[in-house]
Amino acid sequence: MKLIPGKYIKNDKNGNLIGPGDDFILPLWDYIEMNLHNLNISEKDLVELFDITPSALSNWKNGSKQISQDKLVILASMFGVTIDEFLEREINDDYQYEYFYGLNSYSNKKQYKYFTKHDLDWLFEKINEAEVYIEYYPLGYIPLTKDPDDPIDFPDKSYIGSDEIKYYCQSLDINIRYSTKEKENIEIKSITFEKLLNVVKELRASWKEEAYKHIFAKADDKYKDLVLLSENNEFLTKYINDNPECKNEYLSIWQRLKENDSSYDKNNIMAKVLLANDAMVLVDGEESSTETVKLYKQIIKNDINNSKENK
């Protein structure tokens, strides 16, 4: 079971994310609140549904009064789980994905700020898993380490359920491209799991064991926007350190977001992270020292103006 992002996940002294332990049980109201959010049901709706007073709901929330068994059964049914799963705080997978990492639950870009570093770490980990899964699907497994020189009989196998990949393909806008035996390059955007199966079947028929070498996948570029729209400088710092080749591209994305919405990244924190990591402004695809210096000056000027306003 995934935990509520950021609430029960903490950093140890070395900055590593740690959970509350294997024996942890999510508090009842946190579990209910999370599932209500999944279903877009408000507390007012719940009061009307059970015909209770707001004070009774308040007692549920603070734990001073237990929820009756008959209401627990109804809640479990609403949440798409059995009563036993409810008591174990299990989460219906369809709801879980949407609540924690499905962008469909975020109605506008400003809500991306709710993504914590933990959320973003997990989301990008799953994007990578989906990409690797698609590339290695014709072999029937995912290598624990992605290596182009892996032999076909790579011994370590790590399976991911088809339901998960179906979700990632559709909700994360995973795109695939593949080469036919006649060297024709084909790309499918926002692929469904069924389409992936058809592609694999087609390639296996003609390429047999070689097919896996010619399937590639990538996530839609909107996830690059998400990194910046989250305004989570902790994640951006880690991401750029791990992927330094992306820094110029992310600075270009930051400029586009800033041009479209002057209130975005009001204090230019995300730009400062990128510039501190030697990102350069691109002009016609080439690094421009002149334009980078101009951006530095604009940010410094903005800091000075903000300092004056705060005095």
Stockholm file with secondary structure:
# STOCKHOLM 1.0

chainA/1-311         MKLIPGKYIKNDKNGNLIGPGDDFILPLWDYIEMNLHNLNISEKDLVELFDITPSALSNWKNGSKQISQDKLVILASMFGVTIDEFLEREINDDYQYEYFYGLNSYSNKKQYKYFTKHDLDWLFEKINEAEVYIEYYPLGYIPLTKDPDDPIDFPDKSYIGSDEIKYYCQSLDINIRYSTKEKENIEIKSITFEKLLNVVKELRASWKEEAYKHIFAKADDKYKDLVLLSENNEFLTKYINDNPECKNEYLSIWQRLKENDSSYDKNNIMAKVLLANDAMVLVDGEESSTETVKLYKQIIKNDINNSKENK
#=GR chainA/1-311 SS CCCCTTTSCEECTTSCEECSCTTCCCCHHHHHHHHHHHTTCCHHHHHHHHTCCHHHHHHHHHTSSCCCHHHHHHHHHHTTSCHHHHHTTCCCHHHHHHHHTCGGGCCSGGGGGGCCHHHHHHHHHHHHHHHHHHHHGGGTSBCSSCCTTCCTTCSCCBCCCHHHHHHHHHHTTEEEEEECTTCCEEEESSCCHHHHHHHHHHHHHHHGGGGGGGEEEEECTHHHHHHHHTTCHHHHHHHHHHCGGGHHHHHHHHHHHHHHCTTTTTTCHHHHHHHHTTCCEEETTEEEHHHHHHHHHHHHHHHHHHHHHHC
#=GC SS_cons         CCCCTTTSCEECTTSCEECSCTTCCCCHHHHHHHHHHHTTCCHHHHHHHHTCCHHHHHHHHHTSSCCCHHHHHHHHHHTTSCHHHHHTTCCCHHHHHHHHTCGGGCCSGGGGGGCCHHHHHHHHHHHHHHHHHHHHGGGTSBCSSCCTTCCTTCSCCBCCCHHHHHHHHHHTTEEEEEECTTCCEEEESSCCHHHHHHHHHHHHHHHGGGGGGGEEEEECTHHHHHHHHTTCHHHHHHHHHHCGGGHHHHHHHHHHHHHHCTTTTTTCHHHHHHHHTTCCEEETTEEEHHHHHHHHHHHHHHHHHHHHHHC
//
